[in-house]
Amino acid sequence: MTGTLLSFSMMAVSVRELSLRGMSIFEILAIRSGAALLIMLALLAARPSLRHYTLPRRIGLTLLRNVVHYISQFGWALALTMLPLAMVFALEFTMPAWTVLLAPWLLHEKMTPSRIGVVVLGLVGVLVILRPGVASINPAAFLVLGAAFGYAITMIATKKLTMTETTFGIVFWMAAIQFPLSLIGSDLQALLNMNSSHILPALGIGLGGAASHYCLSNAFRAGDATLVVPLDFMRIPLIAVVGWAFYNESLDIFVFLGALIIIVGVVWNLRAESARAGRAADLASP
């Protein structure tokens, strides 16, 4: 889990640093997806047997997932250049609430008290962070909320894809589709003329992007989600300290309080879902 916290923070700082060096969001995402694609192609070259796992069975859903995910990444990365880092991370935690709202329509899942609770507490947390009527709202905050909504769609699409596709195939096509999308809006000359000041942040976004999801997946595999998610919340104070130390960003108590309210709703729902699954397993056992 420590690797996850450091990787997400490294990726956010890398986006900010590349932007300060004059790179556009398209070019930043081209570096990220290009690095992922190179890794996947290297694995395919080393193990040709993996090619079988890259054959998509649901092309339409694969395209939808990756286009929505790309748009969400774009909004998230753009917000990192416009908002305090801690606020971006805090608002991003609304993704589970969006997922719960979408699940009845896209996955035909029922709303339960805990699922309603995660939505209500998510809304309360956002209101605490943004404080409408008390503090001026930066429009970039809606970029993060939109990105979280898009990530929720991506999560649901991924859940459906895992029924027919392999993890390797999902990751491969994510890189293969998103790299050309990034190149469409990129200045190729800027990418080719990167200098020594770009090397560290470029490595940061490439390695951080790959390591964050790998570490998070391993954390969920090794521990219960109700333990992993609260630890993931530590991303917010960590990135807040980074923003304060390197970018002179203030430590806003309302960001921490709002994020805590959101995460309480998420953990409540996770515990309720875990208990519900346990009861279902008991009923199914002879």
Secondary structure, 3 states (H helix, E strand, C coil): CHHHHHHHHHHHHHHHHHHHCCCCHHHHHHHHHHHHHHHHHHHHHHCHHHHHHHCCCCHHHHHHHHHHHHHHHHHHHHHHCCCCHHHHHHHHCCHHHHHHHHHHHHCCCCCCHHHHHHHHHHHHHHHHHHCCCCCCCCCHHHHHHHHHHHHHHHHHHHHHHCCCCCHHHHHHHHHHHHHHHHHHCCCHHHHHCCCHHHHHHHHHHHHHHHHHHHHHHHHHHHCCHHHHHHHHCCHHHHHHHHHHHHHCCCCCHHHHHHHHHHHHHHHHHHHHHHHHHHHHHHHHCC
